[in-house]
Each structure stands twice: as C-alpha cells, then as structure tokens.
Amino acid sequence: MKSLLVPYRVMATVVGVLLIVLILVGVPLANFDGSSMWGIFPSTPQLTTPGSGAHDLGEWITHTLGVAHGWLYMIFLFFAFLLSRRAEWSPGFTIVTLLAGTVPILSFWAERRATRDVRRRIAAEEGVSTGSTGGSGSRGSTGAHDSTTE
C-alpha cells in the first residue's frame, strides 16, 4: 500500500493542477471571444479577440494541456484503482476518488481524504504486525496527526 501512495499522490496533484489551468485559464482565453461556444451558448463574454496572443495561448492550453490532462488522468485512474484495491476501499469511496480528477479543486480534497485513509490503514497494519494493542499507536493515526506530517 505504501508503494502506491506516492505515485497516486503525484498523479492526483499533476492532474488537479492541469485541470485548474485548463478550465480556469485555457478555456476562457480560447473561447470567451464574444462568439458562440460549442453550439450550446449563443455568445460568450468577450475577454479576447480571435487571433490575439491571449486567444492563441488559450488555444494552445486547451489543445496541448487538454490532451496531456487526458493521458495523465488515465495514469491517475490506474494508480488510484490499484490503491483502492490494496486499501480495500468501499465502492463509493473508490468512485468518488476516481471521478475527483474531473472537477477542478475537488481532486485536492479527494487526494487528501484518500491519503489520510491509507495512512490510517498503514498505521493499523503496523500496529498489528508489531503486536501493539492500540495504545498510543491508535492516537497517531488520527486525521489531525496526518495533517502535521506533511
């Protein structure tokens, strides 16, 4: 379980950052030019002019980072799924964790939640393997302790 936690956390962070840049920077720069968007919205606010440097940057971000986010999200799903099986998460916990990479900022909450759960499970396993009866070891696995160890 420990060996999967680091790659999971790295991928969750990378996917989360890329999604924020894509949605909060790229999409507005590329699409908010006063024209209709995706055939759904008749017009958008005019932040950029088509062909301007900002508009071109938005196009680059949406195309390049959009593709990168898609591929990296697949890697994130792989590590998150492996971690979910190793940690024996419930189906609900697993689904929320897997889908969190599609909502900006939510991925950071889900990563923190999953990390806290895995660290708690690791502490419990180590307590069992060392023969601990849960005295001070059980206090060390609280969420408050986890937040101070990062």
Summary of the structure (lengths in Angstrom):
residues: 150
radius of gyration: 20.4
end to end distance: 17.8
largest distance: 67.4
contacts: 428
relative contact order: 0.14
helix: 75%
strand: 3%
